[in-house]
Amino acid sequence: MNKYRAALQVLVVVVCVAVLTVTVFAADNFSGTWKLNLQKSQYSPGPPPRSLTSTLQVMGDTANFTFDGYDSNGDSIIPEELSIKLDGKDYPVADDPTRDTVAMKKIDDYTIEETDKKNGKVTTITRTVYAKDGKSRTATTTGMNVQGQSVKDVAFFDRLR
């Protein structure tokens, strides 16, 4: 009877460790360095950025972004760094001509939604879905740009690390 109890205890420990490991890794599918794949992306009305690499580190309920790239005019992407809580509340964004505030929330272990506002009015909503294999993410943006044009962008990113 004791050897069955010991085997059962080992099995319970193994299952608990497996569940904990899956939970820890699933909770942070977002973190990594991501490069925009212009060939797989679509920008309407456009034009697309010339290049974009973003690094995302999720720590607790906060997403820390670092951006490196150039817009369609060759100007550096603004802002270069951004830290936002994933609580759905509005946070100010400095030096960004397209938005005054941003709100982000985690939908599930593979999806983040971002709402951008200019002068208190929602301009765009971006839903970013991270592939279950961890190799890519797709950000779909809909809404209106600051020029009043309808936006439907699908940006595909490859994971660098």
Secondary structure, DSSP 8 states (H G I E B T S, - for coil): -HHHHHHHHHHHHHHHHHHHHHHHHHTTSS-EEEEE-GGG-B-SS----SEEEEEEEEETTEEEEEEEEE-TTS-B-S-SEEEEESBS--EE-SS-TT-SEEEEEEEETTEEEEEEEETTEEEEEEEEEE-TTSSEEEEEEEEE-TTS-EEEEEEEEEE--
